[in-house]
Amino acid sequence: MTTWITICDTCKRTGWEETGMEKTDGEALAEMVEAAAAGAGDVKTRRVSCTMGCDRACNITVQSKDKINYSLGTFEATVEDAEAIVEYAEKHAASETGQVPYREWPQGVKGHFVSRHQPLPE
């Protein structure tokens, strides 16, 4: 079953205005996650404008129907973070319930989990 990575493309990390970046941090992270997910089998990406987690920018969610879903934040717009996000999403996709044992988490997602959402009832 497909796992979706939803990326907030309006996220701006603290001090963004002073960086002179033409794109938001969320746009930059979205591009990197999309590139990292290009070859991932059961992982797709989508962008949204605002996940209301501004204090934890950059924010993403890892979601799949009938599985536990997760919100993560405080990422940097780096290739390393993007690759860790995609690697975790691939493990989420392979899991029957969406739970991935902690020992299998990529180092780059540890410390970024914000909340867990139980699957909706039928």
N, CA, C and O atoms as a GROMACS GRO file, in nm:
protein
  488
    1MET      N    1   0.084  -0.119   0.000
    1MET     CA    2   0.000   0.000   0.000
    1MET      C    3   0.088   0.125   0.000
    1MET      O    4   0.192   0.128   0.066
    2THR      N    5   0.049   0.223  -0.072
    2THR     CA    6   0.127   0.347  -0.086
    2THR      C    7   0.133   0.426   0.044
    2THR      O    8   0.031   0.445   0.111
    3THR      N    9   0.251   0.471   0.078
    3THR     CA   10   0.270   0.566   0.187
    3THR      C   11   0.298   0.701   0.124
    3THR      O   12   0.380   0.714   0.032
    4TRP      N   13   0.230   0.802   0.175
    4TRP     CA   14   0.244   0.938   0.125
    4TRP      C   15   0.330   1.020   0.220
    4TRP      O   16   0.314   1.013   0.342
    5ILE      N   17   0.422   1.096   0.164
    5ILE     CA   18   0.495   1.198   0.239
    5ILE      C   19   0.432   1.331   0.200
    5ILE      O   20   0.440   1.373   0.084
    6THR      N   21   0.370   1.395   0.296
    6THR     CA   22   0.309   1.526   0.272
    6THR      C   23   0.406   1.630   0.327
    6THR      O   24   0.442   1.626   0.445
    7ILE      N   25   0.446   1.723   0.242
    7ILE     CA   26   0.548   1.821   0.278
    7ILE      C   27   0.487   1.961   0.279
    7ILE      O   28   0.424   2.003   0.182
    8CYS      N   29   0.505   2.031   0.389
    8CYS     CA   30   0.458   2.169   0.397
    8CYS      C   31   0.555   2.258   0.319
    8CYS      O   32   0.672   2.271   0.357
    9ASP      N   33   0.506   2.317   0.211
    9ASP     CA   34   0.597   2.398   0.129
    9ASP      C   35   0.599   2.545   0.168
    9ASP      O   36   0.666   2.626   0.102
   10THR      N   37   0.526   2.582   0.274
   10THR     CA   38   0.530   2.721   0.319
   10THR      C   39   0.614   2.738   0.446
   10THR      O   40   0.628   2.850   0.496
   11CYS      N   41   0.670   2.628   0.497
   11CYS     CA   42   0.751   2.635   0.619
   11CYS      C   43   0.871   2.727   0.600
   11CYS      O   44   0.939   2.724   0.497
   12LYS      N   45   0.893   2.809   0.701
   12LYS     CA   46   1.010   2.897   0.704
   12LYS      C   47   1.076   2.879   0.840
   12LYS      O   48   1.012   2.902   0.944
   13ARG      N   49   1.201   2.838   0.840
   13ARG     CA   50   1.273   2.823   0.966
   13ARG      C   51   1.304   2.962   1.023
   13ARG      O   52   1.307   3.061   0.950
   14THR      N   53   1.327   2.968   1.152
   14THR     CA   54   1.359   3.093   1.219
   14THR      C   55   1.476   3.160   1.149
   14THR      O   56   1.578   3.097   1.122
   15GLY      N   57   1.461   3.288   1.119
   15GLY     CA   58   1.566   3.364   1.053
   15GLY      C   59   1.563   3.357   0.902
   15GLY      O   60   1.654   3.407   0.836
   16TRP      N   61   1.459   3.294   0.847
   16TRP     CA   62   1.450   3.278   0.703
   16TRP      C   63   1.462   3.411   0.629
   16TRP      O   64   1.528   3.420   0.525
   17GLU      N   65   1.400   3.514   0.683
   17GLU     CA   66   1.399   3.644   0.616
   17GLU      C   67   1.539   3.699   0.594
   17GLU      O   68   1.566   3.768   0.496
   18GLU      N   69   1.630   3.667   0.687
   18GLU     CA   70   1.766   3.718   0.678
   18GLU      C   71   1.855   3.637   0.583
   18GLU      O   72   1.965   3.681   0.550
   19THR      N   73   1.808   3.521   0.538
   19THR     CA   74   1.894   3.435   0.456
   19THR      C   75   1.901   3.480   0.311
   19THR      O   76   1.997   3.449   0.240
   20GLY      N   77   1.799   3.553   0.266
   20GLY     CA   78   1.795   3.594   0.126
   20GLY      C   79   1.753   3.483   0.032
   20GLY      O   80   1.764   3.497  -0.090
   21MET      N   81   1.704   3.371   0.087
   21MET     CA   82   1.660   3.260   0.003
   21MET      C   83   1.538   3.301  -0.079
   21MET      O   84   1.449   3.370  -0.028
   22GLU      N   85   1.535   3.260  -0.203
   22GLU     CA   86   1.420   3.291  -0.288
   22GLU      C   87   1.304   3.196  -0.261
   22GLU      O   88   1.188   3.231  -0.283
   23LYS      N   89   1.336   3.077  -0.213
   23LYS     CA   90   1.234   2.977  -0.182
   23LYS      C   91   1.222   2.966  -0.030
   23LYS      O   92   1.315   2.998   0.044
   24THR      N   93   1.104   2.920   0.014
   24THR     CA   94   1.091   2.891   0.156
   24THR      C   95   1.172   2.765   0.187
   24THR      O   96   1.207   2.689   0.097
   25ASP      N   97   1.202   2.744   0.314
   25ASP     CA   98   1.271   2.622   0.354
   25ASP      C   99   1.187   2.501   0.317
   25ASP      O  100   1.241   2.397   0.277
   26GLY      N  101   1.055   2.514   0.329
   26GLY     CA  102   0.965   2.404   0.294
   26GLY      C  103   0.971   2.370   0.146
   26GLY      O  104   0.967   2.253   0.109
   27GLU      N  105   0.979   2.471   0.060
   27GLU     CA  106   0.992   2.445  -0.084
   27GLU      C  107   1.123   2.373  -0.115
   27GLU      O  108   1.126   2.280  -0.194
   28ALA      N  109   1.230   2.418  -0.051
   28ALA     CA  110   1.360   2.355  -0.073
   28ALA      C  111   1.358   2.210  -0.025
   28ALA      O  112   1.408   2.121  -0.094
   29LEU      N  113   1.301   2.186   0.094
   29LEU     CA  114   1.292   2.048   0.144
   29LEU      C  115   1.204   1.964   0.054
   29LEU      O  116   1.236   1.849   0.026
   30ALA      N  117   1.092   2.020   0.008
   30ALA     CA  118   1.002   1.945  -0.081
   30ALA      C  119   1.073   1.899  -0.207
   30ALA      O  120   1.057   1.784  -0.248
   31GLU      N  121   1.152   1.985  -0.267
   31GLU     CA  122   1.226   1.948  -0.387
   31GLU      C  123   1.321   1.832  -0.359
   31GLU      O  124   1.334   1.740  -0.439
   32MET      N  125   1.388   1.838  -0.244
   32MET     CA  126   1.484   1.733  -0.209
   32MET      C  127   1.415   1.601  -0.177
   32MET      O  128   1.463   1.494  -0.215
   33VAL      N  129   1.302   1.607  -0.107
   33VAL     CA  130   1.227   1.486  -0.075
   33VAL      C  131   1.170   1.425  -0.204
   33VAL      O  132   1.175   1.303  -0.222
   34GLU      N  133   1.119   1.508  -0.292
   34GLU     CA  134   1.066   1.459  -0.420
   34GLU      C  135   1.176   1.388  -0.500
   34GLU      O  136   1.152   1.282  -0.559
   35ALA      N  137   1.294   1.446  -0.503
   35ALA     CA  138   1.405   1.385  -0.576
   35ALA      C  139   1.446   1.253  -0.511
   35ALA      O  140   1.472   1.155  -0.581
   36ALA      N  141   1.452   1.249  -0.378
   36ALA     CA  142   1.491   1.128  -0.307
   36ALA      C  143   1.387   1.017  -0.324
   36ALA      O  144   1.421   0.899  -0.323
   37ALA      N  145   1.261   1.055  -0.338
   37ALA     CA  146   1.152   0.957  -0.350
   37ALA      C  147   1.128   0.913  -0.493
   37ALA      O  148   1.045   0.825  -0.517
   38ALA      N  149   1.198   0.970  -0.588
   38ALA     CA  150   1.172   0.941  -0.730
   38ALA      C  151   1.181   0.793  -0.762
   38ALA      O  152   1.106   0.745  -0.847
   39GLY      N  153   1.268   0.720  -0.698
   39GLY     CA  154   1.282   0.577  -0.727
   39GLY      C  155   1.218   0.487  -0.624
   39GLY      O  156   1.228   0.364  -0.634
   40ALA      N  157   1.153   0.545  -0.524
   40ALA     CA  158   1.094   0.465  -0.416
   40ALA      C  159   0.964   0.401  -0.465
   40ALA      O  160   0.876   0.469  -0.518
   41GLY      N  161   0.954   0.271  -0.446
   41GLY     CA  162   0.840   0.196  -0.499
   41GLY      C  163   0.704   0.235  -0.445
   41GLY      O  164   0.618   0.281  -0.520
   42ASP      N  165   0.683   0.219  -0.314
   42ASP     CA  166   0.552   0.241  -0.254
   42ASP      C  167   0.542   0.374  -0.182
   42ASP      O  168   0.463   0.388  -0.088
   43VAL      N  169   0.621   0.471  -0.223
   43VAL     CA  170   0.621   0.602  -0.158
   43VAL      C  171   0.592   0.710  -0.263
   43VAL      O  172   0.653   0.713  -0.370
   44LYS      N  173   0.498   0.797  -0.229
   44LYS     CA  174   0.466   0.912  -0.314
   44LYS      C  175   0.474   1.037  -0.229
   44LYS      O  176   0.468   1.031  -0.106
   45THR      N  177   0.486   1.151  -0.297
   45THR     CA  178   0.495   1.279  -0.227
   45THR      C  179   0.385   1.372  -0.274
   45THR      O  180   0.332   1.360  -0.384
   46ARG      N  181   0.354   1.465  -0.187
   46ARG     CA  182   0.263   1.574  -0.225
   46ARG      C  183   0.300   1.694  -0.138
   46ARG      O  184   0.354   1.680  -0.029
   47ARG      N  185   0.270   1.810  -0.191
   47ARG     CA  186   0.295   1.935  -0.118
   47ARG      C  187   0.162   1.993  -0.072
   47ARG      O  188   0.060   1.980  -0.139
   48VAL      N  189   0.165   2.056   0.044
   48VAL     CA  190   0.050   2.132   0.093
   48VAL      C  191   0.103   2.266   0.144
   48VAL      O  192   0.221   2.280   0.176
   49SER      N  193   0.015   2.361   0.149
   49SER     CA  194   0.052   2.491   0.204
   49SER      C  195  -0.001   2.500   0.346
   49SER      O  196  -0.120   2.522   0.368
   50CYS      N  197   0.088   2.483   0.440
   50CYS     CA  198   0.069   2.499   0.584
   50CYS      C  199   0.009   2.376   0.650
   50CYS      O  200  -0.104   2.336   0.622
   51THR      N  201   0.089   2.319   0.739
   51THR     CA  202   0.042   2.211   0.826
   51THR      C  203   0.024   2.262   0.970
   51THR      O  204   0.001   2.184   1.061
   52MET      N  205   0.036   2.391   0.987
   52MET     CA  206   0.016   2.459   1.115
   52MET      C  207   0.116   2.416   1.222
   52MET      O  208   0.083   2.411   1.340
   53GLY      N  209   0.237   2.385   1.181
   53GLY     CA  210   0.342   2.347   1.274
   53GLY      C  211   0.456   2.445   1.269
   53GLY      O  212   0.572   2.406   1.279
   54CYS      N  213   0.426   2.572   1.253
   54CYS     CA  214   0.527   2.674   1.226
   54CYS      C  215   0.642   2.676   1.327
   54CYS      O  216   0.756   2.703   1.289
   55ASP      N  217   0.615   2.648   1.453
   55ASP     CA  218   0.721   2.648   1.553
   55ASP      C  219   0.821   2.534   1.531
   55ASP      O  220   0.930   2.535   1.589
   56ARG      N  221   0.783   2.436   1.448
   56ARG     CA  222   0.870   2.320   1.423
   56ARG      C  223   0.910   2.310   1.276
   56ARG      O  224   0.942   2.200   1.230
   57ALA      N  225   0.908   2.418   1.203
   57ALA     CA  226   0.939   2.411   1.060
   57ALA      C  227   1.076   2.347   1.042
   57ALA      O  228   1.166   2.374   1.121
   58CYS      N  229   1.093   2.266   0.946
   58CYS     CA  230   1.012   2.218   0.835
   58CYS      C  231   0.933   2.092   0.875
   58CYS      O  232   0.985   2.004   0.944
   59ASN      N  233   0.807   2.084   0.831
   59ASN     CA  234   0.716   1.979   0.872
   59ASN      C  235   0.678   1.888   0.758
   59ASN      O  236   0.663   1.930   0.643
   60ILE      N  237   0.661   1.760   0.793
   60ILE     CA  238   0.612   1.661   0.698
   60ILE      C  239   0.519   1.566   0.773
   60ILE      O  240   0.520   1.561   0.896
   61THR      N  241   0.438   1.492   0.698
   61THR     CA  242   0.362   1.382   0.756
   61THR      C  243   0.388   1.258   0.672
   61THR      O  244   0.412   1.265   0.552
   62VAL      N  245   0.383   1.144   0.739
   62VAL     CA  246   0.396   1.015   0.673
   62VAL      C  247   0.263   0.944   0.696
   62VAL      O  248   0.225   0.917   0.810
   63GLN      N  249   0.192   0.915   0.585
   63GLN     CA  250   0.054   0.869   0.595
   63GLN      C  251   0.023   0.756   0.499
   63GLN      O  252   0.078   0.749   0.389
   64SER      N  253  -0.066   0.668   0.543
   64SER     CA  254  -0.116   0.562   0.457
   64SER      C  255  -0.252   0.517   0.512
   64SER      O  256  -0.274   0.518   0.633
   65LYS      N  257  -0.339   0.478   0.424
   65LYS     CA  258  -0.472   0.433   0.464
   65LYS      C  259  -0.462   0.311   0.555
   65LYS      O  260  -0.385   0.218   0.528
   66ASP      N  261  -0.540   0.312   0.661
   66ASP     CA  262  -0.550   0.201   0.755
   66ASP      C  263  -0.421   0.173   0.833
   66ASP      O  264  -0.404   0.065   0.888
   67LYS      N  265  -0.331   0.271   0.837
   67LYS     CA  266  -0.208   0.256   0.914
   67LYS      C  267  -0.194   0.373   1.011
   67LYS      O  268  -0.259   0.476   0.996
   68ILE      N  269  -0.108   0.354   1.112
   68ILE     CA  270  -0.072   0.464   1.200
   68ILE      C  271   0.005   0.566   1.116
   68ILE      O  272   0.090   0.529   1.035
   69ASN      N  273  -0.025   0.693   1.135
   69ASN     CA  274   0.037   0.801   1.059
   69ASN      C  275   0.115   0.890   1.155
   69ASN      O  276   0.085   0.895   1.274
   70TYR      N  277   0.214   0.959   1.102
   70TYR     CA  278   0.304   1.037   1.186
   70TYR      C  279   0.325   1.178   1.132
   70TYR      O  280   0.332   1.200   1.011
   71SER      N  281   0.336   1.274   1.227
   71SER     CA  282   0.378   1.410   1.195
   71SER      C  283   0.520   1.426   1.247
   71SER      O  284   0.552   1.387   1.359
   72LEU      N  285   0.604   1.485   1.165
   72LEU     CA  286   0.744   1.510   1.202
   72LEU      C  287   0.778   1.654   1.168
   72LEU      O  288   0.721   1.712   1.076
   73GLY      N  289   0.871   1.712   1.242
   73GLY     CA  290   0.909   1.850   1.215
   73GLY      C  291   1.052   1.880   1.256
   73GLY      O  292   1.128   1.792   1.297
   74THR      N  293   1.087   2.007   1.244
   74THR     CA  294   1.218   2.061   1.276
   74THR      C  295   1.328   2.001   1.189
   74THR      O  296   1.437   1.971   1.236
   75PHE      N  297   1.298   1.984   1.061
   75PHE     CA  298   1.399   1.937   0.967
   75PHE      C  299   1.472   2.056   0.908
   75PHE      O  300   1.421   2.168   0.904
   76GLU      N  301   1.593   2.030   0.862
   76GLU     CA  302   1.668   2.126   0.782
   76GLU      C  303   1.635   2.095   0.636
   76GLU      O  304   1.594   1.983   0.605
   77ALA      N  305   1.652   2.187   0.550
   77ALA     CA  306   1.633   2.161   0.407
   77ALA      C  307   1.765   2.109   0.352
   77ALA      O  308   1.838   2.180   0.282
   78THR      N  309   1.795   1.981   0.385
   78THR     CA  310   1.920   1.920   0.340
   78THR      C  311   1.889   1.788   0.270
   78THR      O  312   1.784   1.727   0.292
   79VAL      N  313   1.980   1.746   0.187
   79VAL     CA  314   1.968   1.618   0.118
   79VAL      C  315   1.965   1.504   0.220
   79VAL      O  316   1.891   1.407   0.203
   80GLU      N  317   2.045   1.514   0.326
   80GLU     CA  318   2.050   1.410   0.428
   80GLU      C  319   1.914   1.393   0.496
   80GLU      O  320   1.868   1.281   0.516
   81ASP      N  321   1.849   1.505   0.532
   81ASP     CA  322   1.717   1.496   0.594
   81ASP      C  323   1.616   1.437   0.495
   81ASP      O  324   1.535   1.353   0.533
   82ALA      N  325   1.621   1.482   0.372
   82ALA     CA  326   1.528   1.431   0.270
   82ALA      C  327   1.543   1.281   0.252
   82ALA      O  328   1.444   1.209   0.243
   83GLU      N  329   1.666   1.234   0.246
   83GLU     CA  330   1.689   1.090   0.228
   83GLU      C  331   1.642   1.010   0.349
   83GLU      O  332   1.587   0.901   0.333
   84ALA      N  333   1.661   1.063   0.470
   84ALA     CA  334   1.615   0.995   0.591
   84ALA      C  335   1.462   0.988   0.594
   84ALA      O  336   1.405   0.886   0.633
   85ILE      N  337   1.396   1.095   0.553
   85ILE     CA  338   1.250   1.098   0.548
   85ILE      C  339   1.199   0.990   0.453
   85ILE      O  340   1.107   0.916   0.487
   86VAL      N  341   1.258   0.981   0.335
   86VAL     CA  342   1.215   0.882   0.236
   86VAL      C  343   1.245   0.741   0.285
   86VAL      O  344   1.163   0.651   0.268
   87GLU      N  345   1.360   0.721   0.344
   87GLU     CA  346   1.394   0.588   0.396
   87GLU      C  347   1.293   0.545   0.502
   87GLU      O  348   1.248   0.430   0.502
   88TYR      N  349   1.256   0.636   0.592
   88TYR     CA  350   1.155   0.604   0.693
   88TYR      C  351   1.021   0.572   0.626
   88TYR      O  352   0.954   0.477   0.665
   89ALA      N  353   0.981   0.651   0.528
   89ALA     CA  354   0.854   0.629   0.459
   89ALA      C  355   0.851   0.493   0.390
   89ALA      O  356   0.747   0.428   0.384
   90GLU      N  357   0.965   0.451   0.336
   90GLU     CA  358   0.972   0.318   0.274
   90GLU      C  359   0.949   0.208   0.378
   90GLU      O  360   0.883   0.108   0.350
   91LYS      N  361   1.004   0.226   0.497
   91LYS     CA  362   0.983   0.129   0.605
   91LYS      C  363   0.837   0.132   0.652
   91LYS      O  364   0.780   0.027   0.685
   92HIS      N  365   0.779   0.250   0.656
   92HIS     CA  366   0.637   0.264   0.690
   92HIS      C  367   0.552   0.190   0.588
   92HIS      O  368   0.458   0.119   0.625
   93ALA      N  369   0.583   0.206   0.461
   93ALA     CA  370   0.508   0.139   0.355
   93ALA      C  371   0.517  -0.013   0.366
   93ALA      O  372   0.420  -0.083   0.339
   94ALA      N  373   0.632  -0.062   0.407
   94ALA     CA  374   0.654  -0.206   0.418
   94ALA      C  375   0.589  -0.266   0.543
   94ALA      O  376   0.570  -0.387   0.552
   95SER      N  377   0.555  -0.183   0.639
   95SER     CA  378   0.495  -0.229   0.764
   95SER      C  379   0.345  -0.247   0.749
   95SER      O  380   0.277  -0.164   0.688
   96GLU      N  381   0.294  -0.356   0.804
   96GLU     CA  382   0.150  -0.382   0.795
   96GLU      C  383   0.068  -0.279   0.872
   96GLU      O  384  -0.042  -0.244   0.830
   97THR      N  385   0.122  -0.230   0.984
   97THR     CA  386   0.048  -0.136   1.069
   97THR      C  387   0.095   0.008   1.057
   97THR      O  388   0.028   0.100   1.103
   98GLY      N  389   0.211   0.028   0.994
   98GLY     CA  390   0.271   0.161   0.988
   98GLY      C  391   0.375   0.182   1.096
   98GLY      O  392   0.451   0.279   1.090
   99GLN      N  393   0.380   0.093   1.195
   99GLN     CA  394   0.481   0.105   1.299
   99GLN      C  395   0.613   0.050   1.248
   99GLN      O  396   0.620  -0.057   1.187
  100VAL      N  397   0.718   0.126   1.275
  100VAL     CA  398   0.854   0.085   1.237
  100VAL      C  399   0.932   0.076   1.367
  100VAL      O  400   0.937   0.173   1.442
  101PRO      N  401   0.994  -0.039   1.396
  101PRO     CA  402   1.072  -0.050   1.520
  101PRO      C  403   1.180   0.058   1.527
  101PRO      O  404   1.244   0.090   1.427
  102TYR      N  405   1.197   0.114   1.646
  102TYR     CA  406   1.292   0.223   1.666
  102TYR      C  407   1.430   0.189   1.613
  102TYR      O  408   1.496   0.274   1.553
  103ARG      N  409   1.474   0.066   1.634
  103ARG     CA  410   1.609   0.026   1.590
  103ARG      C  411   1.625   0.034   1.438
  103ARG      O  412   1.737   0.034   1.388
  104GLU      N  413   1.512   0.042   1.365
  104GLU     CA  414   1.516   0.052   1.219
  104GLU      C  415   1.501   0.195   1.168
  104GLU      O  416   1.512   0.220   1.048
  105TRP      N  417   1.475   0.288   1.257
  105TRP     CA  418   1.460   0.427   1.214
  105TRP      C  419   1.592   0.480   1.161
  105TRP      O  420   1.697   0.457   1.222
  106PRO      N  421   1.590   0.550   1.049
  106PRO     CA  422   1.711   0.619   1.004
  106PRO      C  423   1.749   0.726   1.109
  106PRO      O  424   1.662   0.790   1.168
  107GLN      N  425   1.877   0.744   1.130
  107GLN     CA  426   1.923   0.842   1.229
  107GLN      C  427   1.862   0.980   1.203
  107GLN      O  428   1.833   1.055   1.296
  108GLY      N  429   1.845   1.014   1.076
  108GLY     CA  430   1.797   1.147   1.040
  108GLY      C  431   1.654   1.179   1.077
  108GLY      O  432   1.614   1.295   1.066
  109VAL      N  433   1.573   1.081   1.122
  109VAL     CA  434   1.436   1.112   1.167
  109VAL      C  435   1.424   1.108   1.319
  109VAL      O  436   1.325   1.155   1.374
  110LYS      N  437   1.524   1.052   1.385
  110LYS     CA  438   1.519   1.045   1.531
  110LYS      C  439   1.518   1.186   1.589
  110LYS      O  440   1.598   1.271   1.551
  111GLY      N  441   1.426   1.208   1.682
  111GLY     CA  442   1.412   1.339   1.745
  111GLY      C  443   1.322   1.435   1.669
  111GLY      O  444   1.303   1.548   1.712
  112HIS      N  445   1.266   1.390   1.557
  112HIS     CA  446   1.181   1.478   1.476
  112HIS      C  447   1.032   1.445   1.486
  112HIS      O  448   0.949   1.516   1.429
  113PHE      N  449   0.997   1.337   1.557
  113PHE     CA  450   0.857   1.299   1.565
  113PHE      C  451   0.781   1.396   1.655
  113PHE      O  452   0.826   1.430   1.764
  114VAL      N  453   0.664   1.440   1.607
  114VAL     CA  454   0.580   1.534   1.680
  114VAL      C  455   0.458   1.462   1.735
  114VAL      O  456   0.425   1.478   1.853
  115SER      N  457   0.391   1.384   1.652
  115SER     CA  458   0.271   1.314   1.698
  115SER      C  459   0.244   1.193   1.611
  115SER      O  460   0.290   1.181   1.497
  116ARG      N  461   0.165   1.101   1.670
  116ARG     CA  462   0.123   0.979   1.602
  116ARG      C  463  -0.029   0.985   1.594
  116ARG      O  464  -0.096   1.022   1.691
  117HIS      N  465  -0.083   0.948   1.478
  117HIS     CA  466  -0.227   0.952   1.456
  117HIS      C  467  -0.275   0.811   1.425
  117HIS      O  468  -0.226   0.746   1.332
  118GLN      N  469  -0.370   0.765   1.503
  118GLN     CA  470  -0.425   0.632   1.481
  118GLN      C  471  -0.508   0.630   1.354
  118GLN      O  472  -0.564   0.733   1.315
  119PRO      N  473  -0.518   0.515   1.287
  119PRO     CA  474  -0.601   0.506   1.166
  119PRO      C  475  -0.746   0.538   1.201
  119PRO      O  476  -0.793   0.510   1.311
  120LEU      N  477  -0.815   0.596   1.106
  120LEU     CA  478  -0.956   0.624   1.126
  120LEU      C  479  -1.036   0.494   1.126
  120LEU      O  480  -1.001   0.400   1.054
  121PRO      N  481  -1.142   0.487   1.207
  121PRO     CA  482  -1.225   0.367   1.203
  121PRO      C  483  -1.304   0.360   1.073
  121PRO      O  484  -1.326   0.460   1.005
  122GLU      N  485  -1.345   0.239   1.039
  122GLU     CA  486  -1.423   0.221   0.915
  122GLU      C  487  -1.557   0.292   0.927
  122GLU      O  488  -1.637   0.289   0.834
   0.00000   0.00000   0.00000
